[in-house]
Amino acid sequence: MGENVTPKQMVALAALVSSGSVQEAAKAAGVATKTVHAWLNQPAFKSALRQMELDALESFSRSLVALAELTATAIRDGLTDESITVRLRAAGMVLDGILRTRELLTLEQRVAELEAAHETD
C-alpha cells in the first residue's frame, strides 16, 4: 500500500480515516482542501484509502470480537436477572456492531474482488 502515494498524501489518508473529514485531512497534510479533493480522484490515492479503511474496519471488528465473551455473559445473566437491562442493551449493541462490521468487511472484499476481475478484463 502507498507505493505511488506521497508522504503528504499518506498524512492526509491517515487523517481521512481517523476523522472522515477532507478539511481535517488537508489541514494535517498542510495542503488546500481542493488538493485533497483532487487526490481523491487519483487511483493510487483511492486504492490506498480503501485499504486503510479496510484495515481500520478489520481492527474495529477484532475489538468487537474481543467483547464477545462479555456480551455472551451479559446475555446469559440477563436471562435470569431482570435488573441488568443496561448490560443487555450494551450486549445487543456489540452483537449488532459485530454483525454489521462483518457484513461491511465481506462486502468490501467482494467489491475489491469484482474490481480486480474487471480491471484484468
N, C-alpha and C positions, 0 to 999 in steps of 0.2 A: 504494500500500500504506500502511496505517496511518492512513487518513483518519478513522476512527472509533475510533482507539486512542490512549489517553492516553500522555503521556511515561513514566510509571511502567510502563505495560504494555509500551512499546517496550523499556525496560530489561530487563523480565522476559523478553520474547521473545528478545532477544539472548542472554541467559543460558541460556534453554532450548535454543536452537540450539547454543550452544557447549559446554554441559555436559550437556545431556539430563536435568537434574535439576530437579524442581519446587522442591525445597528451596533449591537454589542460585539459582533464578530469584526466589524470594520474598526471599531474603537480599539479592540485588543490587538489587531494586526497593524494599526496605525495607517489605515487607508480610508478612502472615501466609501460611503455606503454603495455608491454606484459601481465601485470596483468589485465589491463582494457580489453584487447582482450579476456583474459580467462573469465573474468566476463561476457562479452557479450554472452558467451556460456552457462551461468547458467540460468535456467528457472526463478528463482525468480528475478534475475537482469534484464533479458529481459522483464519480466512482469512489473516490476516497471518502466523501461524505457518507455515501451509502454504507461503506464498510465500517466507518466509525460509528454510525448509528446502529448497525447490526451488532457490533461489539458491545455497545452500551446496553442494547436490549438483552443480549446474552448475559451480561453481568447482572442486570436487573433481575433476569429470570433466575439466575443462580441464587441471588439474595432472597427471592421469594420462596424458592425451593427449600432454602435453609430454614424458613419459618414453617415448613410443612408439619414438622413434629409438634410444635407449639399449637398449630392450628388443629391438628388431629386431637390433641389433648383437650383443647377448649371445646371442641365438638363433643368429645366423649363425656367431659364433665357436664356440659350443657344438657345432655340427655337426662341427667338425674338432678340437676341443680338449676332451678329457675332464676336464681339471683345473679347469674353471670351473663346477662343479656349483652352487656358491652363486649365481653370477650367473644361471645358468639358472633356478634356483628363484625368484629375485627377479623375473626377467623374466616367469615364469609367473604370479607373484602380481600383477604390474602388469597383464598381459593380462586376468587374471580380474577384477581390480578395474575395468578399463575396461568390460568386458562387463557386469558386474553393475550398475555405475553407469548405464550407458546404458539397461539394462533398467528400472532404477528410474525414470529420467527419463521414459522412454517411458510406463511405467505411470502415473506421476503426471500426465502431460499427458493421457492418455486418461481417467483418472478425473475430472480437472478439467473436461474437455470434456463428459463424461457428466453431471456435477453441474450444469454450466451449462445444458445442454439440459433437464435435469429441472426446474430452477428456473424456466425460461421456459414450461414446460407448464402 
